[in-house]
Amino acid sequence: MATATHTLLPEEPDATPPAESVVVRFAGDSGDGMQLTGGQFTLSTALSGNDLATFPDFPAEIRAPQGTLFGVSAFQINFGSTEIETAGDAPDVLIAMNPAALKTNIDQLKPGGLVIADEGEFGDRNLAKAKYDTNPLKDGSLAKWQLLAFDISALTLESVKPFGLGNKEALRCKNMWTLGLALWMFDRRRQPIIDWLRTKFAKNEVLAEANIAALNAGHAYGETAEIGGGGLGAHRLRQQHVDPADVEPGLYRTVTGAEAMSLGLVAGAQLADLPMFFGGYPITPASAILHHLARLKEFHVTTFQAEDEIAAIASAIGASYAGQLGVTSSSGPGIALKGEAMGLAIMTELPLVIINSQRGGPSTGLPTKTEQSDLYQAVYGRNGDAPMPVIAARSAADCFDVAIEAVRIATQYMTPVMVLTDGYIANAAEPWKVPDMSGYTPFPVTFLDHVPDGGFMPYARDEKLARPWVKPGTPGLLHRIGGIEKAQGTGNIDYSAANHQAMTDTRMNKVLGVKVPDQEVSLGAASGKLAVVGWGSTYGPIHQAVRRALRRGQDVAHIHIRHIWPMPANLSDLLKGYDKILVPEMNTGQLKTLLRDQFLVDARPLNKVSGQPFRIFEIEEAIDAMLA
């Protein structure tokens, strides 16, 4: 997705009564360019100063058969003049480029919402592929919605006719025509998109101008378009203005979770005064981190695409042994493959950051859909007693600070750290206030570079129970490390029962002793009838649901946990201050089990494993049921 950078400034109010927020969903075949269209609409929306959140929803197949239900690609954006924390529940507008897109998304549209459909794609063949017996644009089945149906394909071909493109190339401009209409509908500027098109097609001026012509044609069509349905009769399509959000002044940009994570890793390495080595292997949805980091070489970042997941993490461990910050990234299946090497990093006590961008499982599962099903894997999923700090990002922008925190813990405690994000966070975008890095406290690494009094002990301990970090080749500090149990202090091989007990306890106590901030209450009182406890990407829907519940006078609070392991020291007392605890998760109840195990509280689950994020109303209904 393109990035917008701008300084928020006050704008003149529009004469049209503005909407507080709007949810738009673009949907079409995976070859229709819906992600590109949504991304560029997001760019324009960010430049208009709205707060926003997006949800790209990809098909699992690289290229599913055209026009089929399982080949639908969608992009949803929620934007407004108020605080936006989710991609929205039900869309106000659905732009459906073919029958399959309509069928898979229409039931999510609000009653009375607007359907914009490419009538030219609703032929008998595409209708059959989408399992329609009759044409929904003509059979009255869309009566509870407003309908704007016209032949976008024909209008696009007409708009680019002067450029002499072939039919196939001309139809590729269809998404720009559609984007032009969307820009008109919501009073968005075209110029940033025009500038982007000229840059994108700098080597092919004809394609650039054709796409610009399609964009302008779609924009002009909005002036004359008529809609019907919804019992309202035919009427002109109206333009809807959304005021800028009231946010603190500063430099803002749109950022995805993968991009913010990459920037945070670089910032963390800079604060630690270390070069960074990233060893990765392509996997959805984690690959974007490798792509972003590969463009940041000037910050002393080395990226390596390994031949497999095991080689990726092994190379990162090797880089840490050599004195760099080792980082690796994957999704659930790849994290499983990395399991043995994680144990090696724990045994050798080397700093390592492991990012798990979770997706639906098990096995290949739902490769392009979101889930939170790897919490057990993160906290427990290694052979032997192999403790590891685990932290979770709650949003795209939050990935930046979470990445820095992971680097801090890894380097200060000489331990691997796992960061949990997920497919929704990795791909979603939101405005991010570019931070002033002078406000971040550096935590520079100190390598042992001399022989201490009493001799060198590779497994000597400081007050954090961290062992010294030594660069290979340092005079007088020759040592070896490996996966076999270490003797206390010397690091020599030692299989004895007493030593294994002592070293196991030390590794456990080091991780349990990691200093993490006390748990705060995100919204509501610090005690009461109900606490809704979440982690990761459930933050937005939980926060909005609790906010609405508080407005209704309900006694409810929102607690969101960043530090999954070890947990904040005050969390037990905090949770016991509530009569009931509800834990919404996109899994079958993993944090719920962890809370019950650690604190003996009666945490109740709200689980969803559909590959889609929670909707606000789903959590609202659960709150009502818990308080009934």
TAPEMO-V871394 format. One record per residue. RES is the residue in three letters. OMEGA is omega in whole degrees, -180 to 180 (NA if undefined). D_LAST is the distance of its C-alpha to the last C-alpha in Angstrom with 2 decimals. Layout:
((RES:OMEGA:D_LAST) (RES:OMEGA:D_LAST))
This chain:
((MET:-180:43.85) (ALA:-178:46.08) (THR:176:45.45) (ALA:174:45.40) (THR:-178:46.62) (HIS:173:46.66) (THR:-178:46.28) (LEU:179:43.63) (LEU:177:45.39) (PRO:-180:44.33) (GLU:176:45.06) (GLU:179:46.14) (PRO:179:43.39) (ASP:-180:43.68) (ALA:-180:44.41) (THR:177:41.77) (PRO:-175:38.24) (PRO:173:36.66) (ALA:179:33.40) (GLU:176:30.93) (SER:-179:30.43) (VAL:176:31.50) (VAL:-180:30.81) (VAL:178:33.92) (ARG:174:34.42) (PHE:-179:38.00) (ALA:179:38.49) (GLY:176:41.68) (ASP:-177:43.86) (SER:175:44.19) (GLY:-176:47.68) (ASP:177:46.68) (GLY:-178:46.06) (MET:179:42.43) (GLN:177:41.79) (LEU:179:44.88) (THR:179:43.90) (GLY:180:40.41) (GLY:180:41.95) (GLN:174:44.46) (PHE:177:41.96) (THR:177:39.99) (LEU:-179:43.26) (SER:180:43.86) (THR:178:40.32) (ALA:180:40.63) (LEU:176:43.99) (SER:175:42.44) (GLY:178:40.30) (ASN:166:36.83) (ASP:-175:34.11) (LEU:170:33.29) (ALA:-176:31.85) (THR:177:33.26) (PHE:173:32.50) (PRO:-176:35.65) (ASP:-173:34.92) (PHE:167:38.04) (PRO:-178:39.17) (ALA:-178:40.01) (GLU:177:43.58) (ILE:176:46.21) (ARG:180:47.44) (ALA:178:45.79) (PRO:-173:47.84) (GLN:175:47.94) (GLY:-177:45.66) (THR:-177:43.44) (LEU:-177:39.65) (PHE:177:39.53) (GLY:-176:41.86) (VAL:175:39.61) (SER:-176:39.33) (ALA:178:36.85) (PHE:-179:36.27) (GLN:176:33.31) (ILE:174:33.40) (ASN:-178:30.92) (PHE:-178:32.90) (GLY:180:32.51) (SER:178:33.33) (THR:180:30.08) (GLU:-179:28.81) (ILE:-176:28.42) (GLU:175:26.69) (THR:177:26.18) (ALA:175:28.44) (GLY:178:26.05) (ASP:-179:23.72) (ALA:179:25.65) (PRO:170:29.33) (ASP:-178:30.83) (VAL:174:34.21) (LEU:175:35.26) (ILE:-174:38.92) (ALA:-175:39.89) (MET:177:43.39) (ASN:-178:43.64) (PRO:-180:41.98) (ALA:178:40.31) (ALA:178:38.66) (LEU:-175:37.42) (LYS:-175:36.12) (THR:-174:34.18) (ASN:-170:32.55) (ILE:-177:32.34) (ASP:178:28.91) (GLN:-177:27.47) (LEU:179:29.15) (LYS:172:27.26) (PRO:-177:28.11) (GLY:178:31.19) (GLY:-174:31.97) (LEU:172:35.56) (VAL:172:37.26) (ILE:-173:40.62) (ALA:175:42.52) (ASP:-175:45.95) (GLU:-179:47.45) (GLY:180:50.47) (GLU:-175:48.52) (PHE:174:47.21) (GLY:-175:50.26) (ASP:-176:50.36) (ARG:-180:50.52) (ASN:177:47.45) (LEU:179:45.50) (ALA:179:46.36) (LYS:-180:45.33) (ALA:178:41.90) (LYS:174:41.66) (TYR:175:41.95) (ASP:178:43.95) (THR:-179:44.48) (ASN:-177:44.48) (PRO:178:41.01) (LEU:-175:42.75) (LYS:-173:44.63) (ASP:178:42.75) (GLY:-177:40.05) (SER:179:37.15) (LEU:-171:36.24) (ALA:-177:36.09) (LYS:176:32.59) (TRP:170:33.86) (GLN:-174:36.88) (LEU:172:39.73) (LEU:-177:42.65) (ALA:179:44.87) (PHE:-174:48.34) (ASP:-179:50.67) (ILE:-179:49.95) (SER:-179:52.43) (ALA:-180:55.27) (LEU:178:54.54) (THR:179:54.54) (LEU:180:57.84) (GLU:-176:59.35) (SER:-177:58.28) (VAL:-178:59.89) (LYS:-177:62.94) (PRO:-174:65.37) (PHE:173:64.77) (GLY:179:66.21) (LEU:171:63.40) (GLY:-176:63.19) (ASN:-178:60.49) (LYS:180:58.36) (GLU:-179:58.63) (ALA:-178:58.02) (LEU:176:54.76) (ARG:177:53.49) (CYS:-174:53.35) (LYS:-179:50.69) (ASN:177:47.82) (MET:175:49.60) (TRP:-180:50.01) (THR:178:46.28) (LEU:178:45.60) (GLY:178:47.98) (LEU:180:46.03) (ALA:178:42.73) (LEU:178:44.48) (TRP:-176:45.69) (MET:-174:42.32) (PHE:170:40.75) (ASP:-179:43.87) (ARG:180:44.62) (ARG:178:48.04) (ARG:-170:50.14) (GLN:178:52.59) (PRO:179:50.61) (ILE:178:50.30) (ILE:178:53.99) (ASP:180:54.95) (TRP:180:52.91) (LEU:-180:54.58) (ARG:176:58.00) (THR:-178:57.30) (LYS:-178:55.84) (PHE:-178:58.82) (ALA:-178:61.43) (LYS:180:63.80) (ASN:-174:63.43) (GLU:-179:63.76) (VAL:179:63.69) (LEU:179:60.23) (ALA:-177:58.98) (GLU:177:60.37) (ALA:179:59.15) (ASN:177:55.56) (ILE:178:55.89) (ALA:177:57.32) (ALA:178:54.39) (LEU:-179:51.94) (ASN:180:53.83) (ALA:177:54.06) (GLY:178:50.31) (HIS:-180:49.84) (ALA:-178:52.44) (TYR:-180:50.89) (GLY:-179:47.75) (GLU:-173:49.93) (THR:-174:50.78) (ALA:177:47.86) (GLU:180:46.30) (ILE:179:42.92) (GLY:179:41.77) (GLY:179:38.91) (GLY:180:35.51) (GLY:-174:37.19) (LEU:-174:38.78) (GLY:-178:42.30) (ALA:176:44.47) (HIS:-177:44.45) (ARG:172:45.55) (LEU:-177:43.44) (ARG:176:42.42) (GLN:-179:42.43) (GLN:179:39.21) (HIS:175:39.55) (VAL:-178:36.96) (ASP:173:37.83) (PRO:177:38.30) (ALA:178:35.48) (ASP:-178:35.85) (VAL:-179:36.48) (GLU:-178:38.82) (PRO:178:42.44) (GLY:178:43.93) (LEU:-178:45.11) (TYR:172:42.47) (ARG:171:42.69) (THR:-178:40.54) (VAL:172:39.94) (THR:178:38.48) (GLY:-180:36.94) (ALA:-180:40.09) (GLU:179:42.32) (ALA:177:40.43) (MET:180:40.48) (SER:179:44.21) (LEU:178:44.91) (GLY:176:42.89) (LEU:179:44.91) (VAL:179:48.11) (ALA:178:47.02) (GLY:179:46.09) (ALA:177:49.49) (GLN:179:51.21) (LEU:177:49.44) (ALA:-179:50.55) (ASP:-179:54.02) (LEU:164:54.10) (PRO:-176:55.14) (MET:174:52.49) (PHE:178:52.97) (PHE:174:50.46) (GLY:-175:50.95) (GLY:177:48.90) (TYR:-174:48.91) (PRO:174:47.52) (ILE:176:44.10) (THR:-1:41.29) (PRO:-173:39.45) (ALA:-172:41.23) (SER:-175:44.71) (ALA:179:44.19) (ILE:176:44.37) (LEU:-179:47.86) (HIS:-179:48.85) (HIS:-177:47.85) (LEU:180:49.45) (ALA:180:52.64) (ARG:-174:53.18) (LEU:-177:53.02) (LYS:-176:56.21) (GLU:178:57.47) (PHE:179:54.88) (HIS:178:56.50) (VAL:173:54.16) (THR:177:55.57) (THR:-177:53.71) (PHE:173:54.62) (GLN:-175:53.47) (ALA:-179:54.08) (GLU:177:54.97) (ASP:-177:51.74) (GLU:-178:48.61) (ILE:178:50.40) (ALA:-179:53.29) (ALA:-179:50.96) (ILE:179:49.30) (ALA:178:52.61) (SER:179:54.34) (ALA:176:51.67) (ILE:177:52.14) (GLY:178:55.88) (ALA:177:55.48) (SER:177:53.53) (TYR:-178:56.29) (ALA:175:58.78) (GLY:174:57.07) (GLN:174:54.87) (LEU:178:51.11) (GLY:180:50.26) (VAL:173:47.33) (THR:-174:46.20) (SER:176:43.43) (SER:170:42.02) (SER:-172:39.03) (GLY:-180:37.61) (PRO:179:40.63) (GLY:176:43.06) (ILE:177:41.20) (ALA:179:41.64) (LEU:-179:45.36) (LYS:-171:45.53) (GLY:-178:44.08) (GLU:180:47.45) (ALA:174:48.72) (MET:176:45.60) (GLY:177:46.62) (LEU:179:50.10) (ALA:178:48.80) (ILE:-180:46.85) (MET:-180:49.94) (THR:179:52.31) (GLU:177:49.87) (LEU:178:50.50) (PRO:-179:48.26) (LEU:175:46.67) (VAL:-178:43.82) (ILE:-179:42.11) (ILE:179:39.83) (ASN:175:37.55) (SER:-170:36.40) (GLN:175:33.93) (ARG:-180:33.88) (GLY:-180:32.58) (GLY:0:34.19) (PRO:-178:35.54) (SER:179:39.28) (THR:172:40.02) (GLY:180:36.61) (LEU:-169:35.48) (PRO:-178:38.04) (THR:-178:37.02) (LYS:-173:33.23) (THR:179:30.85) (GLU:177:28.95) (GLN:-168:28.04) (SER:-177:29.30) (ASP:-179:32.07) (LEU:175:30.30) (TYR:-179:31.44) (GLN:-178:34.85) (ALA:-175:35.03) (VAL:-171:34.12) (TYR:-160:35.69) (GLY:174:37.73) (ARG:179:41.29) (ASN:-179:43.67) (GLY:174:44.26) (ASP:-173:42.44) (ALA:-174:42.49) (PRO:-178:40.16) (MET:173:39.58) (PRO:-180:37.58) (VAL:176:34.92) (ILE:-173:33.49) (ALA:176:31.41) (ALA:-176:31.77) (ARG:-177:28.78) (SER:180:30.75) (ALA:-178:34.25) (ALA:-178:35.48) (ASP:-180:33.94) (CYS:-179:36.22) (PHE:-178:39.14) (ASP:178:37.99) (VAL:178:36.59) (ALA:177:40.00) (ILE:179:41.78) (GLU:178:39.58) (ALA:179:40.39) (VAL:179:44.10) (ARG:-179:43.94) (ILE:-177:42.40) (ALA:-175:44.72) (THR:-178:47.87) (GLN:-177:47.17) (TYR:180:46.08) (MET:-177:48.27) (THR:167:45.56) (PRO:179:44.13) (VAL:176:40.76) (MET:176:38.39) (VAL:179:36.59) (LEU:167:33.69) (THR:178:33.29) (ASP:-175:32.62) (GLY:180:33.96) (TYR:180:31.66) (ILE:-176:32.64) (ALA:-175:36.27) (ASN:-177:36.81) (ALA:179:34.57) (ALA:175:36.20) (GLU:175:35.23) (PRO:-179:37.25) (TRP:176:38.31) (LYS:-178:40.10) (VAL:-172:43.17) (PRO:171:43.10) (ASP:-173:45.97) (MET:176:47.00) (SER:177:48.76) (GLY:179:45.38) (TYR:-179:44.97) (THR:177:46.59) (PRO:176:49.07) (PHE:-174:49.01) (PRO:180:52.46) (VAL:173:53.30) (THR:176:56.24) (PHE:172:58.24) (LEU:-175:60.38) (ASP:178:63.91) (HIS:179:66.16) (VAL:-179:66.79) (PRO:173:65.05) (ASP:-178:66.92) (GLY:177:67.04) (GLY:-177:66.78) (PHE:178:64.20) (MET:-177:61.17) (PRO:-180:58.98) (TYR:168:56.04) (ALA:-174:56.47) (ARG:170:53.26) (ASP:-176:52.36) (GLU:177:49.75) (LYS:-174:47.02) (LEU:177:48.51) (ALA:176:49.62) (ARG:-180:53.05) (PRO:176:55.69) (TRP:-175:55.87) (VAL:175:59.47) (LYS:178:61.02) (PRO:180:63.30) (GLY:177:66.95) (THR:-176:66.53) (PRO:176:69.77) (GLY:-175:69.40) (LEU:177:65.77) (LEU:179:66.36) (HIS:178:63.46) (ARG:175:61.78) (ILE:180:58.19) (GLY:-173:56.69) (GLY:179:54.06) (ILE:-176:55.59) (GLU:-176:54.34) (LYS:171:55.86) (ALA:177:57.63) (GLN:176:56.24) (GLY:-173:58.12) (THR:-176:60.79) (GLY:177:58.64) (ASN:177:61.16) (ILE:-179:60.12) (ASP:-179:58.99) (TYR:-169:57.56) (SER:-176:57.60) (ALA:-177:54.63) (ALA:-180:54.49) (ASN:-180:54.68) (HIS:177:51.95) (GLN:-177:49.64) (ALA:-178:50.50) (MET:176:50.14) (THR:179:46.82) (ASP:-179:45.49) (THR:179:46.96) (ARG:179:45.43) (MET:-176:41.99) (ASN:177:42.37) (LYS:-179:43.62) (VAL:179:40.48) (LEU:-180:38.17) (GLY:178:40.23) (VAL:-179:39.67) (LYS:177:38.69) (VAL:-178:35.50) (PRO:173:33.75) (ASP:-179:30.89) (GLN:176:27.43) (GLU:173:26.18) (VAL:-177:22.78) (SER:-177:23.07) (LEU:179:20.61) (GLY:-176:18.60) (ALA:-177:19.23) (ALA:172:20.76) (SER:-180:18.12) (GLY:-175:14.61) (LYS:-172:11.03) (LEU:169:11.18) (ALA:173:14.41) (VAL:-172:14.99) (VAL:-179:18.41) (GLY:174:20.94) (TRP:176:24.66) (GLY:-168:27.21) (SER:174:26.74) (THR:-175:22.93) (TYR:-174:23.39) (GLY:-179:23.66) (PRO:177:20.60) (ILE:-176:18.37) (HIS:-180:20.03) (GLN:180:19.68) (ALA:179:15.98) (VAL:178:15.32) (ARG:179:17.85) (ARG:179:16.19) (ALA:178:12.78) (LEU:178:14.93) (ARG:178:16.71) (ARG:178:13.66) (GLY:-180:13.33) (GLN:-178:10.44) (ASP:-174:11.51) (VAL:179:12.38) (ALA:178:15.85) (HIS:175:18.03) (ILE:-178:20.58) (HIS:-171:23.20) (ILE:174:25.81) (ARG:-177:29.38) (HIS:-177:31.20) (ILE:178:29.99) (TRP:-7:32.89) (PRO:180:33.70) (MET:179:30.34) (PRO:-173:30.39) (ALA:-176:31.39) (ASN:-171:28.57) (LEU:-180:25.71) (SER:-180:25.11) (ASP:-180:24.78) (LEU:-178:22.66) (LEU:-178:20.02) (LYS:176:20.04) (GLY:180:19.07) (TYR:179:15.40) (ASP:-177:12.92) (LYS:180:11.71) (ILE:178:13.81) (LEU:-177:13.43) (VAL:175:16.90) (PRO:180:17.68) (GLU:173:21.26) (MET:176:23.82) (ASN:-177:24.79) (THR:173:23.54) (GLY:-172:22.07) (GLN:176:25.03) (LEU:177:23.83) (LYS:180:20.97) (THR:180:23.82) (LEU:179:25.92) (LEU:177:23.34) (ARG:-178:22.79) (ASP:-173:26.59) (GLN:-169:27.52) (PHE:179:25.03) (LEU:176:23.54) (VAL:-178:19.93) (ASP:178:17.05) (ALA:-179:16.68) (ARG:-175:14.61) (PRO:164:16.31) (LEU:-169:15.83) (ASN:179:19.32) (LYS:180:21.61) (VAL:-178:25.33) (SER:-174:26.57) (GLY:180:29.01) (GLN:178:27.15) (PRO:173:25.13) (PHE:169:21.38) (ARG:-177:20.50) (ILE:-175:18.36) (PHE:179:16.12) (GLU:179:15.48) (ILE:175:14.07) (GLU:180:12.14) (GLU:179:10.40) (ALA:177:9.79) (ILE:179:8.47) (ASP:-179:5.88) (ALA:-180:5.12) (MET:-177:5.66) (LEU:-176:3.81) (ALA:NA:0.00))
